[in-house]
Amino acid sequence: MSRQDCRELIATCRAKGLRTGTLKGIVRALSTILTQAVEDGLLSANPALREHFPEWHPWLLCGLRTGMRDGELLVLQ
């Protein structure tokens, strides 16, 4: 599984009209499963973790928790 696979799964779930809370639950479960796969030596890294660009974490978290659109997030200071 790659980071692109994770993105495609989330995009597919959004296209189905799933609510933000449901999406967060899916991402959380996926991340937990992939973390276990890393610990078991099946994967070298968890593609669902956002360890790169940590300065963007608050912005992304805000978007996921509030359901804001990209344009709304971009005007935040």
Order of alpha helices (4+ residues) and beta strands (2+ residues): alpha-alpha-alpha-alpha
